[in-house]
Amino acid sequence: MIDFDRLMSLLSGYIDEDLDRNICDEINELIEEDVCCRYMFNTLEKTIDLCHDIEMLDVPEEVHIELYRIIKIEISKKR
Amino acid sequence: MSLSDGILVKKFLKGDNSSFEEIVKRYEKKIYNIAYRIMNNQEDASDVLQETFIQAFRKLSGFKGKSEFSTWLYRIVVNICLMKKRKGKQMKVVSLDAPLVTQKEDELRRELPEDWSKSPSATLDNKELKENINRAISMLPEDYRTTFILRDMNDVSTEDTAKILNISVPAVKSRLHRARLFLREELSKYFQEHV
């Protein structure tokens, strides 16, 4: 039987679908039945989603221009 | 239809330099953002971006295609970042065994507030939350942060993350899990205090 502490150590694997079927079934039950476990699962999954969806910074224009200038120099050296 | 990375690399190796410019165009933003997240500042990220593509240009003839091109490129950017940090003596050594999350079951159960995952404020439209997420990511110890950036923010597989960081697959999983728990805890604090 999985207890709360063990659940804590397995949650990432559960979210990544990286656990054996039997363990997943046990965790499913636990999340269904125990409000604390459900809270942990929901908030961890939400944390991962939020971090994943955070937008990337644009490369500043001057950095972009300088990068292409340097690449062109590298290309001209190669010729 | 855009050409695969592999085709672009082959074309470049046959002398088509415009293929390399296409590669730069494809990865410039990703590399900049990985560097920014690891270095925690835009100036260093800009330097790392340039160094990464210069190294890639010079070393591409040695690319054997044993791994994905993106994995090869990410390895370059991560190595440059870590070298730069070592030079700047910003390197923090954190043991993987260090208890990043110290709360025990009783404590976690006692703190149980409402489930903030369903809160209307739990959205990236919430500027304050976004700032808190960025701050929390920057607070992660470097080993954990780098793993988290690759796996959860750039969708690099566990196996490729292990190759890039030169660590084992279990170590990637362990670092990732600890990083996620730390971030969850930080966001929970935000929701307890502000919402």
Interface residues (C-beta under 8 A of the other chain):
Chain A: D3 F4 D5 M8 S9 L11 S12 G13 D16 D18 V35 C36 R38 Y39 M40 N42 T43 L44 E45 K46 T47 I48 L50 C51 H52 D53 I54 E55 M56 L57 D58 V59 P60 V63 H64 E66 L67 Y68 I70 I71 E74 I75 K78
Chain B: N17 F20 E21 V24 E28 K29 K30 Y32 N33 Y36 Q42 S46 L49 Q50 F53 I54 F57 R58 V101 K104 E105 L108 R109 L112 D115 W116 S117 K118 A122 L124 L129 K130 I133 N134 I137 F148 D152 M153 D155 T158 K173 L176 H177 R180 L181 L183 R184 L187 S188
